[in-house]
């Protein structure tokens, strides 16, 4: 008995200690840091998601290494999920990456807290006035330019002619909702609308006269989902989610080509560069459906309230910046300059991503997808320009509210609670 | 388990001769403990001190890059304790913990008893199965579980649809908080049973056979033998297992965090560990998050202190 007890107590002590010490040591890639001097330095570039085409990655690496003999450039691919958390950890550590891509709406979180090195001295080399103004604004904090535009894009509505058949393409937002409802069957959604897809919910709020949040005279923010227009928009979202979509009510907007290629939906509102994923070969590493639903793929910009207009859509895209803690800020800026060079941006444009420079728009392919995207982008809106907006995204408050709406919850109540939460974060 | 208690003589330790003259008998144990204490101080001590420091400062993202932090006294604590969300999350965590602990200990006991009864071959098979479940990293396990409960392609929905007449396809297991925690409980308990079962099995095998035989001869039923003989013999093991399970299930993080990424409503399913992460890592309020963590640590210390005292008392009898 004695021995048993003693053993148990010892075991308990040992496990307690390991339990405590195994706490979260999140993040931290163990890639060896750069070697200090600018000779033979290693520049680490963090790109997010698979959006940047391989051709551009190769161009960046080769050009940088040719121009800076002895130095190497490594591209490390990160995931959009949890990006703000991961960047916060990585950028404040001693093993910080040198150049990072960040979502345009997340940029203010970092520029306002000093995570990025100022780019004022190289702004002219990066493109100066030629850069997309909305993205320059997103990357500027208190008059200092910290994060350059990388690329932009907007959501367009894809459909496969063989599924739409003789049904007319909707001309107004209300028609879009009613058409989607009519063509919905238990096997096939009219429009694929997973509950967490807040990017696609915003146009309905904006088109009905609602807003996310606006600054008041006293400098505080007022959220607008529970405004008259906001509620009308969210009710349309609820109508679509409950009567025209079989997508998971708590699903997110990742891998959207999968339901489309499985023939589970007629309309799919997605970033314009998703076209590449849809039209990938069925046996590609990330399979698409080039031979089936991708063979007669078409797209149109989401229509607005009035016929002949396009809806205000969310301006998607990325910024790129140099980390304050980079050991080779000058070399990192050179790498950034390559990413903003005409050659590099042209590669992005050829892949249907709207380039960071206005002058390169002509390099965009002349197809209906890019034209639809350009038409949508002309009417694109941004999220509130608050450094705390990133916190709203990180806490997923809009997604939580939309999931409740997708389940048929009472829209005015949910919108009111959502506004209270957003205001408490932005004004907190 | 990372701290070995059989260290070689510490390299930088003072020569024993110098200390022997004073109180050798009292110093020697500390000398042996020194390496473990040093490791503990570095790994557990420093973060703890840092956490306490953070909890009384206003520490946001900007402070990570060298902006001096402002001392705010107990502001972070009062803000936490007056926040209704904190209490909701705490209550939710404790309810989740109680369900998990009861299930883990009950099922763990049953598996341990099964191990006692099985023949050699089947016992080996069961042990290997338990070991595999135990050895699987929680993150990897969660991805597999997540796929099984996937709304569209999950095997659970598929099987349920094939078994019954109603269609389960598209049913979301995570959207309703109760159902979310049912899945979370299943995964946590699944991962915790092997340790409990092995430990109890080890304990049960140490119960002298003659005592059980004597009880049997006196006419005790199987149930009476279990509760009257076997359980009292391994009582201290139960105490330790329950305390450990309580602590582990209170600070559960990976399972809930990953499930939230797959589906469900974040604000209705966060437990304390996830809440601290949201406050600190996701929103950048490191000071406030540390205050919550300190309160959380105190709560756990209270739980363990009660049982540690009970164990020590029993030991002295």
Interface residues (C-beta under 8 A of the other chain):
Chain A: X1 X4 X5 X8 X9 X11 X12 X14 X15 X16 X17 X18 X19 X20 X21 X23 X24 X26 X81 X84 X85 X88 X89 X92 X109 X110 X112 X113 X114 X115 X195 X246 X248 X249 X250 X251 X259 X324 X325 X391 X394 X395 X396 X397 X399 X400 X403 X404 X407 X425
Chain B: X1 X2 X3 X40 X43 X44 X47 X60 X61 X62 X64 X65 X66 X67 X151 X152 X170 X172 X174 X175 X199 X203 X206 X233 X234 X236 X237 X239 X240 X243 X244 X247 X248 X251 X253 X261 X263 X264 X265 X266 X267 X268 X277 X278 X281 X282 X283 X284 X304 X311 X314 X315
